[in-house]
Structure formats: C-alpha cells, structure tokens
Amino acid sequence: MPKDDSMRQVGKYLGIGFILPTCVFVGWLIGYLLDRAFHKRFLTLIFLLFGIAAGFISLIRELNQDNDTK
C-alpha cells in the first residue's frame, strides 16, 4: 500500500470522528436559535434529537461506504 493511500485512509477516519459531534452541535444550535426567535422551550430538544439522528445516519453511511469498497 503506498504511503499516500494510507494517509488518505487516516484522514478519512479522523473525519468520521467529527461527523457525529458536528451534527449534534448544528442541531442544537438551530433549535436554540429557533427557541429564542419564537420564545418556545421545546425546539432545542427536538432539533438536538434530529441532530443526533442525522449524525448516526451519516456515520453509518460513511462506514458502510467504506465496507463496500473493500
């Protein structure tokens, strides 16, 4: 395996580690901003759950894509 290919794989797996926290943070941020705009309290929780779900879906897709190429 060439060194360039192994570095590409390392970069891909490091990127996977940022998928879930980023999705959760973005979901929380959208919910928080909507809560402040509409003076509600439940939107943060709803969008946080959407962010968690989106993070897991993205994580599973990325890992399945990796398994399909082998």
C-alpha positions in Angstrom: 0.0 0.0 0.0 1.5 3.4 -1.0 2.1 5.9 1.7 -0.3 8.4 0.0 -3.1 5.9 0.2 -2.6 5.1 3.9 -2.6 8.8 4.7 -5.9 9.2 2.8 -7.4 6.5 5.0 -6.1 8.1 8.2 -7.7 11.4 7.1 -11.0 9.7 6.3 -11.2 8.0 9.7 -10.3 11.2 11.5 -13.1 12.9 9.6 -15.5 10.3 10.7 -14.8 11.3 14.3 -16.1 14.8 13.6 -19.3 13.8 11.9 -21.4 13.0 15.0 -20.4 15.9 17.2 -20.8 18.4 14.4 -24.3 17.1 13.5 -25.3 17.2 17.2 -24.0 20.8 17.6 -25.6 22.0 14.5 -29.0 20.5 15.5 -28.7 22.0 19.0 -27.7 25.4 17.5 -30.7 25.5 15.1 -33.1 24.6 17.9 -31.6 27.1 20.3 -31.9 29.9 17.7 -35.4 28.9 16.9 -36.3 28.8 20.6 -35.0 32.3 21.0 -36.8 33.6 17.9 -40.2 32.0 18.7 -40.0 32.1 22.5 -40.5 28.4 22.9 -38.6 25.9 25.0 -39.1 22.5 23.2 -37.5 23.3 19.9 -33.9 22.9 21.2 -34.7 19.3 22.3 -36.4 18.4 19.1 -33.6 19.7 16.9 -31.0 18.2 19.2 -32.6 14.8 18.6 -32.7 15.5 14.9 -29.0 16.3 15.0 -28.2 13.1 16.9 -30.2 11.0 14.4 -28.6 12.8 11.4 -25.1 12.2 13.0 -25.8 8.5 13.4 -27.2 8.2 9.9 -24.2 10.0 8.4 -21.8 7.9 10.5 -23.4 4.6 9.4 -23.5 5.7 5.7 -19.8 6.6 5.8 -18.8 3.3 7.4 -21.0 1.3 5.0 -19.4 3.1 2.1 -16.0 2.1 3.4 -17.1 -1.6 3.7 -18.5 -1.6 0.1 -15.1 -0.5 -1.4 -13.2 -3.4 0.2 
